[in-house]
Amino acid sequence: MQDIDFTIRNVAQFEGQQITLKGWVFNLRSSGKILFLIVRDGTGFMQCVVSKAEVGEEAFSKGKQLTQESSVILKGVIRKDARSPIGYEMDVNEFEIINISEEFPIALKDHGVGFLMSKRHLWLRSPKQHALLRIRAEVEQGIRDFLNQEGFVLIDSPILTGSAAEGTTNLFELDYFEEKAYLSQTGQLYQEAAAMAFGKVYCFGPTFRAEKSKTRRHLTEFWMVEPEMAFIEYEDNIIIQENLVFYLIQRCLKECSQELKALDRDISKLEQIKLPFPRVTYKAMLEFLNTKGREKTWGDDITGLDETIISEHYEQPVFITHLPVESTPFYMLPDPSNPRVVLAADLMAPEGYGEIVGGSQRVHDLNQLIDRIREQQLPEEIYQWYIDLRRYGTVPHSGFGMGLERVVGWIAGIDHIREASPFPRTIEKIYP
C-alpha cells in the first residue's frame, strides 16, 4: 500500500495523501463536534483532527472515550498547517480503537524527577525524553560510522574481567566460581591486545564504576566507546578525538534539529564549536584554577567543581594535557622529556558539562610497564597476559575512552546525564 512507509517523522512526503497512522494518544481535547488528538507513533508527535461530520456520530462518541496513552489506528489525509510544530496535521476520516488506557500515572503536568524516574518505563514516552533518546541513538550511530570510516574494527571486550585497569577501589566485585571477578570498568586492556592483531580497533558497551557519587555527571553503569590504535602516538591520538567530537556535533545539528528544538537547546553554542580545540597543560590549568580561589597544588585531582569552572570559562571543548604521573593509571606513558607527567589528555566540554573524553599514549616498553605496575603495587600475576603484549612485537600505541551519556548530555543541553540513559543506574536507583 502507498502509506505503508508513513511515519510522523517523514510526514512532509505525504502531504495531500490518504495515510494510516498507528500510535498512541498523547493528549486530547474536545471542542463541540471536533476532537483534537495529539498522537505519537514512536517517531514523533502530530495533531489529528476528528470531526463528527466526517466520521459519524457513533465513531465520534467512541472517540470521546479515549484517554491518555490509548492506542489507535487512524486513517486520514495529511495537510499543511503553519500553526503545527511540525508544519502538518491530519484530517481523520476513519479510526479504530485498539485499547482504552487506564488512567496514566504521569499526568500532563509538572512532576519531580524522583517520581518520573520511578516511572522511567513510562516517562520514555514524553516528548523531551523521546527527543533525548533519539539524540543518543544518533550519537551512537555517529560514533560507529566515524570509526568504521576511519578503518577501525569493532572488537567486543568482556564485561566480566579478572583484572582491573585502574585499581580495584571502584569495582563491583563478583564471586566467579570461587574466584574473584569484576564488572568491567573499561574494555581498554583487551582493546590493546586486539590492536596488536588488527591495527585500529574499538569496543562500545556498558562499563561499571562503584563510585558513591551523586553528581549530575555520574552513573554507576554507563556506556563508553574505547578506540585503541597501533603505531599512533600522543599528538595523532588527540587529533582523532577532536575530529570525532566535532563530527558528532555536526551530525546532530543536521539530523536532530527537531529533537534539539523540542529540548529548547541553544544550538548557537554548538554551532560555534571549531577545530582545533584549545590545549592547556595540567600545570597551567592549576594556575588558572587558583585564580578562581581553588588553592590547587601539584598532584591534586581535577574535581567536579574544577571541571565546572573550566568548562564554564571556555566556549570550546578544551584538552587538559600532560597529567601528573603519580595520579594516573599504570598504563599511561610518562613523557620522555618530563617524567613528572604522562602523555595523556582529558577533554572538557563547555557549559559546565566537564570531562567527556580521556586518552593517552600507552606504555609499550616491557620493563617500563613492569616498573609502573610495581610502583602502583598492583598484583603482577593477573596482568601477565597484558605484559605479554610487550614481549611479542610491541609498538607505540594510543587510545581513549568517550562517555556516551556525557556527550549526549552536553549536545542535548540537559541538567543531569541520568536522562541520557534509557534506564539509568545510580547509587540510589536500580528500579525499574
C-alpha positions in Angstrom: 0.0 0.0 0.0 1.1 3.6 -0.6 1.0 4.6 3.0 2.9 1.6 4.4 6.1 3.7 5.0 4.3 6.6 6.6 5.7 7.9 9.9 5.2 11.2 11.6 8.9 11.9 11.2 8.6 11.8 7.3 5.1 13.4 7.2 6.2 16.0 4.6 6.5 13.3 2.0 2.8 12.5 2.3 1.1 15.9 2.0 -2.4 15.6 0.5 -2.3 11.8 0.7 -4.6 9.4 2.5 -2.5 7.6 5.1 -2.8 5.2 8.0 -1.3 6.2 11.4 -0.8 3.6 14.1 0.1 5.1 17.5 -0.9 6.3 21.0 -2.9 9.3 22.2 -0.5 11.6 24.0 -3.1 14.3 24.7 -6.6 15.2 23.6 -9.2 17.9 23.9 -12.8 18.3 22.6 -14.4 21.4 21.1 -18.0 20.6 20.4 -18.2 18.5 17.3 -14.4 18.2 16.9 -11.8 16.1 18.7 -8.1 17.2 18.7 -5.8 14.3 19.3 -2.1 14.6 19.8 -0.9 11.2 18.6 2.6 9.8 18.8 3.9 6.9 16.7 7.4 6.3 18.0 8.9 8.8 15.5 7.2 12.0 16.5 4.0 13.8 17.6 1.2 15.1 15.4 -2.2 16.7 15.9 -5.0 14.7 14.3 -8.4 16.3 13.9 -11.5 14.1 14.2 -14.8 15.7 13.0 -18.2 14.3 13.9 -19.4 15.2 10.4 -16.6 13.2 8.9 -16.5 10.0 11.0 -20.2 9.8 12.1 -21.9 10.2 15.4 -21.2 6.6 16.6 -17.5 6.7 16.0 -17.2 10.2 17.3 -18.9 9.1 20.5 -16.4 6.3 20.9 -13.6 8.8 20.3 -14.7 10.9 23.2 -13.9 7.9 25.5 -10.2 8.0 24.6 -7.7 8.6 27.4 -4.1 9.5 27.5 -2.0 6.6 26.1 -4.9 4.8 24.5 -3.7 3.0 21.3 -5.4 3.8 18.0 -5.2 3.3 14.2 -6.2 6.4 12.3 -6.9 6.9 8.6 -7.0 10.3 7.0 -5.4 13.0 4.9 -2.2 14.9 5.6 -2.4 18.7 5.2 -0.1 21.6 5.8 -0.7 23.7 8.9 1.6 26.6 9.8 0.4 26.5 13.4 1.6 23.0 13.9 5.1 22.5 15.5 5.9 20.1 12.6 4.0 22.1 10.0 1.4 19.4 9.2 -1.8 17.9 10.7 -4.1 15.0 9.8 -7.8 15.2 9.0 -9.1 11.9 10.2 -11.9 10.1 8.3 -11.8 6.7 10.0 -10.3 5.4 13.2 -10.1 2.2 15.2 -9.5 2.0 19.0 -7.1 -0.8 19.9 -7.1 -0.2 23.7 -8.5 2.3 26.1 -5.7 3.0 28.5 -6.2 3.0 32.3 -5.5 6.4 34.0 -1.9 7.1 33.0 0.3 7.6 36.1 2.2 10.5 34.5 -0.5 13.2 34.1 0.2 16.1 31.8 1.5 18.4 34.5 4.9 19.1 36.2 6.3 16.2 38.3 9.5 15.8 40.3 12.4 14.0 38.7 12.4 11.4 41.5 8.8 10.4 40.7 9.4 10.4 37.0 12.5 8.2 37.4 10.4 5.7 39.4 8.1 5.6 36.3 11.0 5.6 33.8 9.5 2.8 31.7 6.5 5.2 31.1 8.4 8.5 31.1 10.2 7.4 27.9 7.0 8.3 26.1 7.2 12.0 26.8 8.3 14.4 24.1 11.6 15.5 25.8 12.6 12.1 26.8 11.8 10.8 23.4 13.9 13.5 21.8 16.8 12.8 24.2 17.0 9.1 23.4 16.7 9.8 19.6 19.8 12.1 20.0 21.5 9.3 21.9 20.8 6.9 19.1 22.2 9.3 16.6 25.3 9.8 18.6 25.8 6.1 18.9 25.4 5.5 15.2 27.6 8.5 14.5 30.4 7.1 16.6 30.2 3.8 14.8 30.1 5.4 11.4 33.1 7.7 12.1 35.3 4.9 13.4 34.3 2.5 10.7 35.0 5.1 8.0 38.4 5.6 9.7 39.2 1.9 9.3 38.6 0.8 12.9 37.4 -2.8 13.6 34.8 -3.4 16.3 36.2 -6.0 18.8 33.9 -6.6 21.8 35.6 -6.6 25.2 34.3 -8.8 28.0 32.0 -7.5 30.7 33.4 -9.9 33.3 37.1 -9.5 34.0 39.7 -10.8 36.4 41.9 -7.7 36.4 41.4 -4.0 36.9 42.7 -1.3 34.6 42.7 1.4 37.2 42.9 -0.3 40.6 40.1 -2.1 42.5 38.6 0.7 44.6 35.7 1.5 42.2 34.9 -2.0 41.0 31.8 -4.2 41.5 33.3 -7.5 42.8 31.7 -10.8 42.0 32.2 -14.4 43.1 33.1 -16.1 39.8 33.1 -19.9 40.6 35.1 -19.2 43.8 37.4 -16.8 42.1 37.3 -13.0 42.3 36.0 -11.3 39.2 34.7 -7.8 38.5 32.2 -6.0 36.3 34.4 -4.2 33.8 35.2 -0.6 34.3 36.9 -0.4 30.9 37.5 -2.6 27.9 40.8 -0.9 27.2 43.3 -3.5 28.1 41.6 -6.1 25.8 41.4 -3.5 23.0 45.2 -3.1 23.3 45.5 -6.8 22.7 43.2 -6.5 19.7 45.1 -3.5 18.3 48.2 -5.7 18.0 46.1 -8.0 15.8 44.0 -5.5 13.8 45.8 -2.2 14.0 42.8 0.1 14.8 40.0 -1.3 17.0 37.3 -0.2 19.3 34.7 -1.6 21.7 31.4 0.1 22.6 29.3 -1.0 25.5 28.4 -0.7 29.2 31.0 -0.1 31.9 30.6 0.0 35.6 32.0 2.2 38.4 31.2 1.6 42.1 31.7 5.3 42.9 29.5 6.7 45.6 29.0 9.9 43.7 25.8 11.8 43.4 26.9 14.5 40.9 24.9 15.2 37.8 27.8 13.7 35.8 28.0 10.2 37.3 26.2 6.9 36.8 27.2 3.5 38.1 26.6 2.0 34.7 27.3 4.0 31.6 28.3 3.3 28.0 31.7 4.1 26.7 33.4 3.8 23.3 37.1 2.9 23.6 39.3 3.0 20.5 42.9 1.7 20.5 45.4 2.3 17.8 48.8 0.7 17.0 51.5 3.0 15.7 49.5 6.1 16.8 51.2 8.4 19.2 50.1 11.2 21.5 49.5 14.0 19.1 47.7 12.0 16.5 45.5 10.5 19.2 44.3 13.9 20.3 43.5 14.9 16.7 41.4 11.8 16.3 39.5 12.6 19.5 38.6 16.1 18.5 37.7 15.1 15.0 35.2 12.5 16.4 33.7 15.1 18.8 33.4 17.7 16.1 31.8 15.1 13.7 29.2 14.2 16.3 28.2 17.8 16.9 27.8 18.5 13.2 25.8 15.3 12.7 23.4 16.1 15.5 22.9 19.6 14.3 21.9 18.2 10.9 20.0 15.1 11.8 18.4 16.0 15.2 17.2 19.6 14.6 13.7 18.6 15.7 14.9 16.9 18.8 17.2 19.8 19.8 14.3 22.2 19.3 12.0 20.0 21.5 14.6 20.3 24.2 14.9 24.1 23.9 18.6 23.6 23.2 20.5 26.8 22.4 22.2 25.4 19.2 24.2 28.6 18.7 26.6 27.2 21.4 27.1 24.1 19.4 27.4 25.9 16.1 30.3 27.9 17.4 32.4 24.8 18.1 35.5 25.0 15.9 38.6 22.9 15.3 41.3 22.6 16.7 40.3 22.6 20.3 42.5 24.5 22.7 45.1 22.6 24.8 46.2 23.6 28.3 48.7 21.7 30.4 47.7 20.4 33.8 50.2 22.8 35.4 48.8 25.8 33.6 45.2 24.7 34.4 46.1 24.5 38.1 47.4 28.1 37.9 44.1 29.1 36.2 42.0 27.4 38.9 44.0 29.1 41.6 43.0 32.5 40.1 39.4 31.3 40.8 40.2 30.6 44.5 40.7 26.9 44.3 44.1 26.6 46.0 45.3 23.6 44.0 48.7 22.0 44.3 50.6 19.6 42.1 49.1 16.2 42.0 45.6 17.3 43.1 42.7 15.8 41.2 40.6 18.0 38.8 37.3 17.7 40.8 33.8 18.1 39.6 33.8 21.8 40.8 37.1 22.3 39.0 35.6 20.8 35.8 32.6 23.2 36.1 34.9 26.2 36.5 37.0 25.1 33.5 34.1 24.3 31.2 32.2 27.5 32.0 35.3 29.5 31.2 36.0 28.0 27.8 33.4 28.3 25.0 35.1 25.5 23.1 36.0 22.0 24.4 39.4 22.1 25.9 42.1 19.5 26.4 43.9 19.3 29.8 47.2 17.8 28.8 50.4 16.3 30.5 48.8 15.0 33.7 50.9 14.1 36.8 52.4 10.7 36.7 51.7 9.9 40.3 47.9 10.3 39.9 47.4 8.4 36.6 47.0 4.7 35.8 50.0 2.4 35.3 49.5 2.1 31.5 49.9 5.8 30.6 53.3 6.6 29.1 55.5 9.1 31.0 56.7 12.0 28.9 60.3 11.3 27.9 61.1 15.0 28.1 59.4 15.4 31.5 59.0 12.2 33.6 56.8 14.1 36.1 53.9 14.0 33.6 52.3 11.4 31.3 51.4 11.8 27.6 47.7 12.0 28.3 44.8 14.4 28.0 41.3 14.9 29.3 38.8 16.7 27.1 36.4 19.0 28.9 33.1 20.1 27.3 32.0 23.7 27.7 28.8 24.9 29.5 29.7 23.1 32.7 29.5 19.5 31.4 33.0 18.6 32.3 35.1 15.7 31.1 33.8 13.7 28.1 36.9 12.0 26.8 40.1 10.7 28.4 43.0 9.3 26.5 46.8 8.7 26.5 49.7 7.1 24.8 50.2 3.7 26.4 53.5 2.3 27.9 54.9 0.0 25.2 58.3 -0.9 26.7 58.3 -4.2 28.6 60.5 -3.2 31.5 58.8 0.2 31.9 55.4 -1.4 32.1 56.5 -3.8 34.8 58.1 -0.9 36.7 54.8 1.0 36.5 52.8 -2.0 37.7 55.1 -2.4 40.7 55.2 1.3 41.5 51.4 1.2 42.0 51.6 -2.1 43.9 49.3 -4.0 41.6 49.1 -7.8 41.6 51.6 -8.5 38.8 50.4 -12.1 38.2 47.0 -11.1 36.9 48.5 -8.8 34.3 50.8 -11.4 32.7 48.6 -11.6 29.6 48.8 -7.8 29.3 52.6 -7.8 29.9 52.8 -10.4 27.1 51.7 -7.8 24.6 55.1 -6.0 25.2 57.1 -9.2 24.8 55.8 -10.1 21.3 56.0 -7.3 18.7 55.4 -4.3 20.9 54.8 -0.9 19.2 53.9 2.6 20.3 50.2 2.8 20.6 47.5 5.1 22.0 43.8 5.1 22.8 40.9 6.9 24.5 37.6 6.4 26.2 34.5 8.6 25.5 31.5 8.5 27.8 28.3 8.3 25.8 25.9 9.8 28.3 28.1 12.8 29.0 28.4 13.5 25.3 24.7 13.2 24.8 24.0 15.3 27.9 26.2 18.1 26.5 24.8 18.0 23.0 21.2 17.9 24.3 21.9 20.5 27.0 20.2 18.6 29.8 20.9 19.1 33.6 21.7 15.5 34.6 23.1 12.7 32.5 20.7 10.2 34.0 18.2 11.4 31.4 20.6 10.5 28.7 20.3 6.8 29.6 17.2 4.8 28.8 17.2 3.1 32.2 19.9 4.8 34.4 21.7 3.2 37.2 22.9 5.4 40.1 23.8 4.6 43.7 20.2 5.2 44.6 18.5 3.6 41.6 18.2 0.1 40.4 14.4 0.1 39.6 12.9 -0.2 37.0 
